[in-house]
Amino acid sequence: MGRRDDERRARFDYAGLERVFHEKARLGILTALVTERDGVAFGDLKTLCGLTDGNLSRHLKTLAEAGLVESEREDAGGRAQSVYRMTREGLGRFLAYLDELDRVVADASPARASRSTRRSAPRPGGAGA
């Protein structure tokens, strides 16, 4: 088996889709954090991602254990709050994950284009027939 066969066989492997990112709530959390580089307060993350306190806490713990996010207690108007940020490692890994998702979308694009063409084609026996 040649190199071309090996490349073809592994073409849809998508090894860059790390499981820690590939969960709906964690994907939302990380997207919020990557767009707000100064960090996001726990309460704001909860609202942005539509999560409960417990669910958000659980996902943040998983992300922190993986070295992707960090937290800091900050004073907000006389009240301490936890603010979460992506780590440098987290940012690099998440951007690589997004690159891999772009690859998935590019690989699937012919099917999406085919679906669009089928939708816009006139149906036999339709209006004007």
C-alpha positions, -999 to +999 in steps of 0.1 A: +000+000+000+015+034-010+016+067+007-014+080-013-035+051+000-025+059+036-034+095+032-068+086+017-075+061+044-068+087+072-084+116+054-115+117+077-097+108+109-099+144+123-075+136+151-075+173+161-111+171+174-102+168+210-130+153+232-125+180+259-136+206+233-162+185+215-190+189+240-217+214+234-214+233+267-176+234+268-176+245+232-198+274+242-177+283+272-145+283+252-160+304+224-172+329+250-137+330+265-118+333+232-140+363+222-135+380+256-097+378+261-098+398+294-120+371+309-156+365+317-173+365+351-189+333+362-224+348+362-219+362+327-207+328+314-237+312+329-260+336+311-241+335+278-240+297+277-275+290+291-261+268+319-269+262+356-244+270+383-237+234+388-234+225+352-211+255+344-189+247+375-185+211+364-175+220+328-151+248+341-135+222+364-129+198+334-115+226+313-092+238+342-080+202+348-071+200+311-050+232+315-073+252+291-088+278+315-078+295+347-098+316+371-090+345+393-110+362+421-116+398+413-134+426+432-164+439+414-180+468+433-172+455+467-181+419+459-156+392+449-164+372+417-146+345+398-134+356+363-123+329+338-098+332+311-082+309+285-047+299+293-020+304+266-020+266+260-058+266+259-059+293+233-034+274+211-052+241+214-087+257+208-075+275+177-060+242+164-094+226+172-112+253+151-088+247+122-097+210+124-134+219+123-127+241+093-113+210+076-145+190+085-166+217+069-144+219+038-145+181+034-183+181+038-189+212+015-196+191-017-225+175+001-238+208+013-235+223-022-253+192-036-282+197-011-285+234-021-287+225-058-314+199-052-335+223-032-334+250-059-341+227-088-378+228-100-397+197-090-415+177-117-452+183-117-447+215-097-460+249-104-461+257-141-462+221-152 
